Amino acid sequence: MVIIKPLKYEYCERVYEIARDGLPEHWSLDGVRDVLKYDNNIYYVAINTTNEDCIDDNPDIIGFGGIMTVADEAELLNIAIDERERGKGIASIIMKQLLNDAKSRDCVRMLLEVRSKNDAARHLYRKLDFSELTVRKNYYSNPSDDAVIMERKL
């Protein structure tokens, strides 16, 4: 089972490790910590609850995701799940929480960009009622790929 908790400073190193291992374009550890400085950022971690004694003291963080809200829009900044935990619906749980938070902040839509070759992520976003708006050619490097811009009305 998984629970979702707000990102705290002491979780940032683990979030950085998951990002480093799973996202070709990942932030530095300082970049992860910086998201906590701004009220318009909303970040969560997914915690494995198998060992309930460790949930508060030494949580088993297995994923994270976050948005930035500006005016009436939200943008998914990043989301990643530990490689060993993928395919279990954890990203969907995080995304649903982020969508609810965006609505509660009176956002009218959420935007995101995703690698065109990331079929699993695109499938998840379509399942969550995101639609494709446009493509930014050669947006990503390492490896080179197009970015698909997606939107969901809230």
MARBALUM-355576 format. One record per residue (C-alpha): residue number from 0; residue in one letter; x, y, z. Coordinates in Angstrom, 2 decimals. Layout:
BEGIN
PT   resi   resn         X         Y         Z
PT    NUM      a         X         Y         Z
...
//
This chain:
BEGIN
PT   resi   resn         X         Y         Z
PT      0      m      0.00      0.00      0.00
PT      1      v      1.08      3.58     -0.66
PT      2      i      0.35      6.86      1.04
PT      3      i      0.95     10.34     -0.34
PT      4      k      2.56     12.98      1.87
PT      5      p      3.77     16.51      1.16
PT      6      l      7.45     16.83      0.30
PT      7      k      9.61     17.81      3.28
PT      8      y     13.23     18.96      3.33
PT      9      e     14.42     15.67      4.80
PT     10      y     12.91     13.77      1.84
PT     11      c     14.79     15.77     -0.82
PT     12      e     17.85     13.52     -1.08
PT     13      r     15.71     10.46     -1.82
PT     14      v     13.61     12.45     -4.31
PT     15      y     16.82     13.54     -6.02
PT     16      e     18.00      9.90     -6.23
PT     17      i     14.73      8.79     -7.84
PT     18      a     14.88     11.70    -10.29
PT     19      r     18.54     11.07    -11.12
PT     20      d     17.86      7.39    -11.82
PT     21      g     14.61      7.86    -13.71
PT     22      l     14.61     11.22    -15.48
PT     23      p     17.16     12.06    -18.19
PT     24      e     16.63     15.76    -17.43
PT     25      h     16.65     15.88    -13.64
PT     26      w     17.24     18.68    -11.21
PT     27      s     20.19     18.96     -8.87
PT     28      l     19.68     18.27     -5.18
PT     29      d     19.60     22.03     -4.61
PT     30      g     16.96     22.32     -7.34
PT     31      v     14.80     19.75     -5.55
PT     32      r     15.19     21.64     -2.29
PT     33      d     14.31     24.92     -4.01
PT     34      v     10.76     23.78     -4.77
PT     35      l     10.02     24.06     -1.05
PT     36      k     10.74     27.80     -1.10
PT     37      y      7.70     28.79     -3.18
PT     38      d      4.06     28.69     -2.17
PT     39      n      2.95     28.10     -5.75
PT     40      n      4.76     24.72     -5.85
PT     41      i      2.92     21.63     -4.66
PT     42      y      5.02     18.48     -4.26
PT     43      y      4.24     15.05     -2.89
PT     44      v      6.12     11.87     -2.17
PT     45      a      4.71      8.37     -2.36
PT     46      i      5.63      6.25      0.64
PT     47      n      5.53      2.47      0.76
PT     48      t      3.56      1.53      3.87
PT     49      t      4.69     -2.11      4.07
PT     50      n      6.79     -1.29      7.11
PT     51      e      4.46      0.99      9.07
PT     52      d      7.07      1.65     11.78
PT     53      c      9.17      3.58      9.24
PT     54      i      6.48      5.83      7.74
PT     55      d      7.34      8.83      9.89
PT     56      d     10.90      8.16     11.06
PT     57      n     12.52      6.65      7.97
PT     58      p      9.94      6.54      5.17
PT     59      d     10.42      4.27      2.16
PT     60      i      9.93      6.92     -0.53
PT     61      i      9.19      5.28     -3.86
PT     62      g      8.06      8.21     -6.01
PT     63      f      7.31     11.89     -6.19
PT     64      g      5.57     14.48     -8.30
PT     65      g      4.94     18.18     -8.30
PT     66      i      3.22     21.07     -9.97
PT     67      m      3.62     24.82    -10.11
PT     68      t      0.51     26.98    -10.12
PT     69      v      0.49     30.42    -11.74
PT     70      a     -2.71     32.45    -11.96
PT     71      d     -5.35     29.95    -13.13
PT     72      e     -3.00     27.32    -14.59
PT     73      a     -1.02     24.42    -13.19
PT     74      e      2.01     22.88    -14.82
PT     75      l      3.38     19.45    -14.01
PT     76      l      7.05     20.07    -13.28
PT     77      n      8.10     16.47    -12.85
PT     78      i      7.01     13.07    -11.67
PT     79      a      9.04      9.90    -11.22
PT     80      i      8.63      6.51     -9.64
PT     81      d     11.41      4.24     -8.39
PT     82      e     12.19      1.78    -11.18
PT     83      r     11.30     -1.22     -8.99
PT     84      e      7.85      0.22     -8.23
PT     85      r      6.70      1.22    -11.72
PT     86      g      3.53     -0.19    -13.19
PT     87      k      1.72     -0.33     -9.85
PT     88      g     -0.44      2.78    -10.29
PT     89      i      1.66      5.02     -8.04
PT     90      a      2.06      7.78    -10.64
PT     91      s     -1.70      7.79    -11.12
PT     92      i     -2.25      8.25     -7.37
PT     93      i      0.18     11.18     -7.28
PT     94      m     -1.33     12.76    -10.40
PT     95      k     -4.87     12.55     -9.00
PT     96      q     -3.73     14.32     -5.82
PT     97      l     -1.99     17.03     -7.87
PT     98      l     -5.08     17.49    -10.07
PT     99      n     -7.27     17.88     -6.97
PT    100      d     -4.86     20.44     -5.52
PT    101      a     -4.80     22.40     -8.78
PT    102      k     -8.61     22.52     -8.74
PT    103      s     -8.62     23.66     -5.12
PT    104      r     -6.38     26.57     -6.15
PT    105      d     -8.92     27.54     -8.83
PT    106      c     -6.78     26.43    -11.75
PT    107      v     -8.77     25.90    -14.94
PT    108      r     -6.25     23.63    -16.64
PT    109      m     -3.07     21.63    -16.14
PT    110      l     -0.30     21.50    -18.71
PT    111      l      2.63     19.13    -19.04
PT    112      e      5.30     18.11    -21.48
PT    113      v      6.35     14.53    -22.04
PT    114      r      8.86     12.80    -24.27
PT    115      s      7.18     11.56    -27.44
PT    116      k      8.79      8.14    -26.95
PT    117      n      7.61      7.78    -23.34
PT    118      d      4.62      5.61    -24.19
PT    119      a      3.88      4.61    -20.59
PT    120      a      3.63      8.22    -19.41
PT    121      r      1.56      9.31    -22.41
PT    122      h     -0.81      6.41    -21.78
PT    123      l     -1.18      7.44    -18.13
PT    124      y     -1.90     11.05    -19.05
PT    125      r     -4.49     10.05    -21.65
PT    126      k     -6.13      7.82    -19.02
PT    127      l     -6.34     10.90    -16.81
PT    128      d     -8.11     12.84    -19.60
PT    129      f     -5.15     14.84    -20.87
PT    130      s     -5.21     15.67    -24.57
PT    131      e     -2.30     16.45    -26.84
PT    132      l     -2.01     20.11    -27.86
PT    133      t      1.19     20.32    -29.89
PT    134      v      4.68     18.93    -30.36
PT    135      r      7.96     20.74    -29.78
PT    136      k     10.45     19.19    -32.20
PT    137      n     13.86     18.18    -30.83
PT    138      y     13.04     19.66    -27.41
PT    139      y     14.89     17.04    -25.38
PT    140      s     18.47     15.87    -25.55
PT    141      n     20.21     12.88    -23.99
PT    142      p     18.65     11.20    -25.97
PT    143      s     17.12     13.50    -28.54
PT    144      d     13.33     13.48    -28.59
PT    145      d     10.30     15.65    -29.25
PT    146      a      8.17     17.02    -26.41
PT    147      v      4.44     16.44    -26.56
PT    148      i      2.53     19.24    -24.81
PT    149      m     -0.61     17.93    -23.13
PT    150      e     -3.51     19.65    -21.39
PT    151      r     -6.34     18.73    -19.10
PT    152      k     -9.21     21.08    -18.41
PT    153      l    -10.10     21.25    -14.74
//
